[in-house]
Amino acid sequence: WWDNVVTNSVTNSTRYFCFQINCKYRDDMTRIVEDHDFCLIDAMTYKTNNSSHFTRRKGGENVKKEFETMLVFVRL
């Protein structure tokens, strides 16, 4: 499905491609974008202590281990 998103989002004149993703899927999605002749030029990880009920134990302890990353690619 991600290859279809990238294919339908870029044209011959598209120079930059960016997306934000959970670190669990980062490598697979990066590889697909690189297969479309883009090169990773920057990655910004958003590590916050904010957590939801999905990443807190009953006592309120934050057990969040995965974070969002913004990936920026350029087509040379």
Order of alpha helices (4+ residues) and beta strands (2+ residues): alpha-beta-alpha-beta-beta
